[in-house]
Every structure is written in structure tokens, then in C-alpha cells.
Amino acid sequence: MRSRVWLAAAAAGVLVTSGSAAPASGPAYTEGAGRPIYLDRSYTPEERAVDLVSRMTLAEKAAELISSQSAPLPDLGLEAYGWWNEAAHGVAREGTLHNANPPILINTTSYPVDLSLGSTWNPDLAYREAALISDEAREVVRDNRLDLNFYSPTINLARDPRWGRNDEAFSEDPLLTAAIAAQFVNGMEGKDRGGRLLPAGGGYLKTSTTLKHYAANNSEFDRRRGTSNMDDRTLREYYTAQFREVIRRSSPASIMTSYNRVNGEPTSASTYLMDELARQTFGFAGFFTSDCDSIREIEDGHHWQPPGHPAPLDHIERHAWASAAGEDLNCQQGYHDEYNYANTLPSAVALGTVTPQGRYTEESIDASLVRLLATRIRLGELDGDVPWVTAARARVPRGTWTNSDTNRAVTQTPQRLGMAREVAGESIVLLKNRRGALPLRVPAAGPYRVAVIGHYANPASMYLGGYSSIQQSAGQANEVNGYQGIKAAIQERNPAAVVDHLPGVTPESLATVDPASVAAAAGYDAVIVYAGTDERHSREDVDRTTLKLPGAQEELITQVAAQNPNTIVYLETAGQVDVGAFERQVAAILWSSYNGQRKGEALADVLLGARNPSGHLPFTWYRDASQLPPIDDYNIRTGRTYMYFGGDASYPFGFGGSYTTFRYSRLAVDRHQVDANGTVRATVDVTNTGRVEGAEVVQLYVASPAGFPERPGKRLRAFEKVSLRPGQTKRVAFEVRVPDLAFFDERLDRYTVDRGRYAIEVGSSSARAEQRTHVTVTGELRPRLSVVTAKAPVRVARGAVVTPALTVALTDDRLFSGALPPGTTVTWKSNRPSVIRAEPRGTLRAVGAGVATVTATVTYAGSSRSTTFAVGVR
């Protein structure tokens, strides 16, 4: 029979008092009929996890806290579990190996990267794509039920175009990023658009997602050793704002801490970031995982010596400090050494390693393991009839999928390939269209010649972006590159048309212009120059130093444009590039980021008008890098993003052209004076004044009153993408909550709302206010309850009194622990009074063996919030 020592919860900030010590050992408790609680679905996932943890030794527990892989425990029915899997834009890696990076998957569907998805400004599209990705994930993972946590999506903000991982970001704006990312999470996890589990899933998660990288990890050259320094206002208003909002909208399963330090403190040992902000203030209820190996970098990269500590942390201390701070899972591959949670945390317990939370005890391990095991239980690993498993096996019979070309790309279904094409087409942004150069007017018959010029149009192997699956022969058969897509679409309309590919520049190296390509360009009815970037120019560990197109591509465009006035440029890049040398010379410019395995079809759809372009820029398109502060300057108010940039941009945030035109009219608000706690409702008419159907991204911005220092020029507060037939008008409605316009006041350590006259602007970009009105805000914020959290031990002895550490956050970000706000009341309730009894005056007493869930309900200023925790009693 398994046994363990249950230690007091000092490290978790919990007081447990009892007339006798917790038992050193004893049998694990069971449900009345003898069935183990952890296998009984009438108990909650947390309750089942508490029981499961009680059956493990300390060494077994520690071995469950590593990602590659968590150890198998056959006696308990637990198989080895790979936590590190990838699905940023298609399921791409599965952690099937012990002590190794996860193998890349072969022939799974590869969609456009996050930056392309962000340029669609379409959260519903993100949801539908993610639902297909998670379907495919269930089909390809081991036994359709293991390795279902995915280190996706990346929600760091694209604050600097030089950042090497910009293609993984959705936007430079927190609101747009959160809107897209939250629906990606909901689609991946098997939830509806409101963040509630779908009935079709039978109460189970489809997959679990991981928001990364928390926080302010936006420069590759120093990401493992650098510090991102900023004031608390910047940290809350910008670098963590999207995390807070995704937590609110979708309750993601996990968050990944980053490699860097924030204000000198490694994020993977930061109680402030993980516990005070994410859990206690934002309401995050999932688990934290380290980046791989960010805990190792505390010692190896940062050589971190905490203030007042006698020396830099060693290999045992770094793991104990991370665990005590709230880092539940140790991703221990990547930049690893021989040390990890499995082989250091038991030593930290034995040594009584001192952390900021006190002496390190087994209770920290238990708390983390409950969060991890509850997630696995929610995914259905221990249960037989899980609808997500049944559905996956019906689509792809159990055990038939192999990670090799022999799988014949069976999971790349027409629906999924169609979605890749749809997202790619909707992501393309029309930057310029002189005198209606686009769409191309391909005659139905007769001579018509088009040249597609450039290495990236017809490469030997398509670049699909970071964290992509591998396409071998079966997957490659489903790929359509730019040249292939354009040629097929043109010749479908006119079989006699000639569509040629010309290299344009030196293949692969891009180093020099091919004179023959330039000379030939004059002989075509239209020329499409396809230019871009790839992993050589920016990627994980590599930032760009310039916004210039790599190699001789800029010279190619200018020389071709001089030969042929009908030159169209398509840019498929990691982000913004310098277009100054050719923007005025060419007839049209289109942009997207890396656009997935059906990119050629999508580009052809836009070029020929089968799809009216509706993408809008998710970032400010700077002219060149000289307009930017240094990449390691994290002070957003020094001139970054549309909110604070005062220079002349090539294209503004939110910009995007169309083959039709739109008119805005009749902007109205339901009030012109509002209290700081109120809501303004705005409506505007949008009319398609052109000749073809089109979609417009209607954007609402709010500009702050004058007279307040360091305020943004304007902020995006709402948007909606609407499709309109020619001549059709739609009335678009928005709500603006005035508390959402607050700024964090560091002197008061809380959010406050500026009083005064605000401008409300509605238009097609941050720089184009089609309609404007004003609202005057009066009064002050009246804070309400926002988040209630409680820390309690996982296991106590019978007779013990449990005194949870209760924390209350208000909507203005004030945080109370110990002494709660005046006028606050707390009530306690146990779902199993025979196990934990809530006595008068709030005493919680362990009275019988079993597991119970305790609910604390806090009432303040007329509103109530609750939190729960599960406790086992032996």
C-alpha cells in the first residue's frame, strides 16, 4: 500500500491546526462501495486528483511534474504523459519521447501562422480553425487520449517588427490579440464561443492550451538572459493585458512563463507574476508551465542572486523557488542540463530549502500535482466513454495513424484544407491598388500572359512558418504554392493563357537580381513579384536588424516595375518590411504573413477577384527601423504601436483595402455624459457603396481627454467584421464600458478613470476616423469584487482545523489578503459535511475520511464572488 508524509502547508501560506499531527502513512481513501475516488466520475476533477495524489510517494509525485515525459505509474493506471506538444497553426509536435524534445509530426494540416490569422480580424474564423485543429489533434495523439496539452497559442504582442517571432503573434494590440486568441483557445479546448464546455464533449476538454510567453518576452537576442524593464503601469496595461482578457473570456488550461526576467526577476520564479497578478488579480485557475528550460536559465543564463540571498541560486534552489512561486510543471528539455523537478524537489523537501514562501515542503508539490492531474482528468484520460475519443476513432480508426509518410496525409481532409485556404484568403491585406489594377481581368479566351517572379513563388520546399509540421510526399501533394495557385486559377478561366515562373533573384541566396527575369518582364500583360522572408531572416533566437527585404528582392521589384507598369507585389513576410523604394512605382501591393499549405489558392482567389480582400493590418507598418526605439526598450510609451507612435507610418494599424468602397454614417451614442462606472452604447451605419460584395472591419477607437500625461493618442475598444452586398447598409452596435478606459495609477496602486471629454471615433483604421462624437465622463470608479482566491492544503488529518488564506481582488486591481475590505462578509460551505464541516464563525473542521470541496463566498458592496478548493482527509 502506498504511503507518504503529509506536511503542513507553510509554503502555500495556509495554517492547519489540529490536536494531533497528520498521519505519517495510511491507506488511501475510497468511495463507500470500495471504488477509488479518483476513478469515480461523481467527484469533481480536483477531488479525484486529490485522491490520486494521496496514493503517490514523494519521488513519484516529483516525477509527474516534468513535461518530457511525466512518469508512468501502472499501479494507478497512469501512462507516461507528454505535456510538451505544439499546435500554433496546426497540430505539429507530440511529446512521445522521454528526455527529448517532442518529435515533429508528419503530414498534419498546416494553417496560416498567427500573424496572418490576426490580420483577418475575425475571431469566429479563429474559433472554427481551432476546432478543426483540435479534432485533428485527437486523431493523431497516442490512443486519442494522451499528450493533449499544447504549448499554443503565443499571445505576446507584436510591439517591434524586428522581433524574431513576430509571425507567432496575433497583433500589437492587446484587445485584438485577446479577441482572436480567446476564440482560438475555446475552439481548441472544446468550448463554445462564451468559454463554456460544449455539450457534445460530455463535460470533457477536447485539448488543453497554453498561453505563452508570460510575460514581456519580445526580443530574441537576449530572451534567455535579458531583463524586460518597465513600470507597473506598462506591465498591467500592455504586456499582461491580453493574458487577463483571455483568462476572462476562455479560462485557458495553462500559461507558460518565459525565459526572461521582468525588472530583474526571472518570470519562472516570480510570485508577483504568477500568483499575485495571474491567479489572485486576473483569476487564472489553471496550471503554470515553464518554458523549456526557463528554470535552468535562472541559474545558467541569469546567474540570479535574489536580493538579500547570500549567493546565486543553485540547481536545487532554482527548482524549489520556481515551484514555491507557482510553477507547476517543469519543461525540462530544450536548453537543459541534468537537473529538473524530478531529481531536485525531493532533495529540496529533505533539506528544507528556504524560499520567499518559507521552508519548502511537499505541500507545494501536492498543490501543483492536483492542478496537473485535474487537467488530465478533464481531458478524459482515466474514463472510458469520452465523446472526443469516440469521435476521433470514428474518423481515423484507433491505432491506424502513424507519424510517417505512410499515413498518406489522411487527416488533411478537404474540410481542413479548405479552412487553410479560407483563412489564408481572408488574411491577405490590400495595401495599394492604383486605378483598379486588381483584380486581374483575365479574358475568357485569347492571348494573355502573366509572369510570376521570385524565389518564394515556386520554391523547392514551401516555408510554412515556425512550429510547422513536416510535409513529406503525401502532404506535399496537398500543398499549393503561389505560382501553382496563380497558374491554375488563370488557366481555369482562360486555358490559352500563359503563366510563367521566373526566378527573379539568385535561388535560395536571394543575393543578386536575375537580369533575364527583368528583361522578360516587359513582355507580359501583368507581372506578379512574389517577395518574402523565411527562417533565415527571423525565427526563435534570431531577431531582424533591418526592415529591408532580404537580398536583392527590393532591387528586383524596382527594376521589374520600370519594365512593366502592371507590376503587382505580393509580400509574404514575418511582418512589416520597408516598401519605400518601390511603393510608388508598382500598381498594387498585397501582404500576408506565412500563409499555410494552400497559400497559392488563397492568393489566386484575391488576385482574380474570387475573394474580395478583407484583411486589415494587425500592427503599425513603420517605414524603417530608424523610427523605433532599441528592441530591448520595453517602455511602450517611448513611441511603440499606434497608441504612442507619433511618426509617419507607411500604413496605419487597422488599415486594409478592398475592391469595393464603404461609407460610414449616423454615428450615435446613447448618452453624451456618463459616470465612470457606466457604459456607452454606440451605433453606426456602414454601407457598401461599390459594385461587389465585400467585408469591412468596423473599428471603434477612444481618445482620452486632454491634460493627462502619457496617454495614448487613441485605443481600440471594439471592432466588428461585417459583410455587405452592393448597396447594402448595416447598423453596427458597440458597447464601451467606461471602467475599461481606466489607467493604472502607480501612486495609488490601482486603476483610475480620467474625467473629461473623450472622443469616440469609428472608421476603417486607427488613422481614418470616418465618424466622430464625444462623451464626457464624470465621477470616480466604484470598485466591485473581481476575483476571490483561497489557498488550502491538499491533505489534512482528521480533527484538523483548516484556515485557508483568502485573497480578494477588486475591479480596480487593489488586492486584499488577511485583512479584507471593510464591510466584507465571508461564508463557507462544504459539499460533504461528513468530511469537512463548516462550523459557526467560519471554522472548517476535518471530521471524516474522504475528499470534500469547500466553497468560500465573499460579499462586498452588494456583489458576491466565490472560490472553491478540494481537501482530502485521512
Salt bridges, closest charged atoms under 4 A:
GLU46 OE2 - ARG378 NH2 2.48
GLU47 OE2 - ARG832 NH1 2.65
ASP51 OD1 - ARG55 NE 3.17
GLU60 OE2 - ARG2 NH1 2.49
GLU64 OE1 - ARG376 NH1 3.24
ASP75 OD2 - ARG2 NH2 3.31
GLU79 OE2 - ARG145 NH2 2.14
GLU86 OE1 - LYS212 NZ 3.44
ASP124 OD2 - ARG128 NE 3.24
ASP124 OD1 - ARG193 NH2 2.70
ASP135 OD1 - LYS206 NZ 2.88
ASP135 OD1 - ARG395 NH2 3.94
GLU139 OE2 - ARG395 NE 2.41
GLU139 OE2 - ARG416 NH2 2.73
ASP143 OD2 - ARG145 NE 2.55
ASP143 OD1 - ARG393 NH2 3.06
ASP143 OD1 - ARG398 NE 2.66
ASP147 OD2 - ARG142 NE 2.69
ASP160 OD2 - ARG162 NH2 2.68
ASP160 OD2 - ARG640 NH1 2.73
GLU168 OE2 - ARG165 NE 2.73
GLU189 OE1 - LYS191 NZ 2.74
ASP192 OD2 - ARG196 NE 3.11
GLU220 OE1 - ARG223 NE 3.28
ASP231 OD2 - ARG637 NH2 2.67
ASP232 OD2 - ARG236 NE 2.82
GLU237 OE2 - ARG233 NE 2.90
GLU245 OE2 - ARG248 NH2 2.50
GLU245 OE2 - ARG249 NE 2.84
ASP275 OD2 - LYS791 NZ 2.56
ASP291 OD2 - HIS213 NE2 3.99
GLU297 OE2 - ARG224 NH1 3.68
GLU297 OE2 - ARG296 NH1 2.62
GLU299 OE1 - ARG318 NH1 2.48
ASP300 OD2 - ARG296 NH1 3.31
GLU317 OE2 - HIS309 NE2 3.16
ASP328 OD2 - ARG279 NH2 3.16
ASP328 OD1 - ARG371 NH2 2.89
ASP337 OD1 - ARG318 NH2 2.91
GLU362 OE2 - ARG4 NE 3.92
GLU362 OE2 - LYS61 NZ 2.71
ASP366 OD2 - ARG4 NH1 2.56
ASP366 OD1 - LYS61 NZ 2.73
GLU381 OE1 - ARG376 NE 2.71
ASP383 OD1 - ARG48 NH2 2.76
ASP385 OD1 - ARG41 NH1 2.68
GLU422 OE2 - ARG128 NH2 2.92
GLU426 OE2 - LYS721 NZ 2.93
GLU508 OE1 - HIS455 NE2 3.96
ASP534 OD2 - ARG536 NH2 2.87
ASP534 OD1 - HIS537 ND1 3.36
GLU540 OE1 - ARG165 NH2 3.41
GLU540 OE2 - ARG223 NH2 2.97
ASP541 OD1 - ARG223 NE 3.00
GLU554 OE1 - LYS548 NZ 3.47
GLU572 OE2 - LYS599 NZ 2.81
ASP578 OD2 - LYS548 NZ 3.45
GLU601 OE2 - ARG421 NH1 3.56
GLU601 OE1 - ARG598 NE 2.91
ASP605 OD1 - ARG421 NH2 2.90
ASP648 OD2 - ARG623 NE 3.21
ASP670 OD2 - ARG671 NH2 3.23
ASP670 OD2 - ARG681 NH1 3.75
ASP675 OD2 - ARG782 NH1 3.48
ASP685 OD2 - ARG666 NH1 2.57
ASP685 OD1 - ARG731 NH1 2.70
GLU696 OE1 - HIS616 NE2 3.68
GLU710 OE1 - ARG637 NE 3.35
GLU735 OE2 - ARG681 NE 3.05
ASP740 OD1 - ARG737 NH1 2.70
ASP745 OD2 - ARG747 NH2 3.26
ASP754 OD2 - ARG711 NE 2.72
GLU761 OE1 - LYS714 NZ 2.65
GLU761 OE2 - ARG772 NE 3.21
GLU770 OE2 - ARG768 NE 2.50
ASP812 OD2 - ARG814 NE 2.89
ASP813 OD2 - ARG236 NH1 2.83
ASP813 OD2 - ARG244 NH2 2.69
GLU839 OE2 - ARG837 NH2 2.76
GLU839 OE2 - ARG845 NE 2.94
